[in-house]
Amino acid sequence: MTKRYAGIALTAVGLFMLFRMVRVSSFGFYRIGGVNTSAIILVLLILSAIATVVKQNKFTWACLIVSLCLLVLSLILGTHLYFAYATLVDILLVLVPVIVGVGLIIKSAFEKRA
């Protein structure tokens, strides 16, 4: 079990360092061919909310849920992630603990228990 815990700790530390290298920019709605999807999705959301209040049935609830899912998906797709400038040494210091940690976890999973 100690290999498994050491692997989990190494993987967690490596992923933490990797996530600190990622930068997020331009958070907004997704664009399709230069057209911003925010207005389309918000109009769909408003219309489906009004339809759900006026007459509640499975179709109006499905439209409301789909429009909410599209809103969340549009926000996720509009987010741009990129890595900050890093040297090879920085990358190796981040990736080696992750690789060794995952290797220890896999090795401990296939060990025979006494």
Residue, then its C-alpha position, 0 to 999 in steps of 0.5 A: m500500500t505504501k507504493r500506492y500512496a507514494g504514487i498518489a502523492l507524486t501524481a497529485v504534486g505533479l498535476f498541481m505543478l502542471f495546472r499552475m503552468v496553464r493560463v486561461s484567457s478570453f473567457g466568453f461564449y463560443r463563436i461559430g464562423g464569427v457569429n457569437t452564439s450567446a444571443i442564440i442560446l440566451v433567446l432559446l433559454i428565455l423562450s424555453a423558460i417561458a414555455t415551461v412556465v406556461k405549459q409544463n410537459k416533458f417537451t418544454w422541460a427537455c427544451l429548458i434542460v437542452s438550452l441550459c446544457l448548450l449555455v454551459l457547453s458554449l462557455i466551456l468551448g469559449t475558454h482558451l487554455y495555453f501553457a505559460y513559457a517554460t524551459l525544458v527543466d521546468i517541463l521535466l520537473v512537472l512531468v517526471p513526478v506524474i509519470v513515476g506516480v502513475g507507474l507506482i499506482i499501476k505497479s501497486a494495482f498488479e502486485k499480489r497481496a500476501 
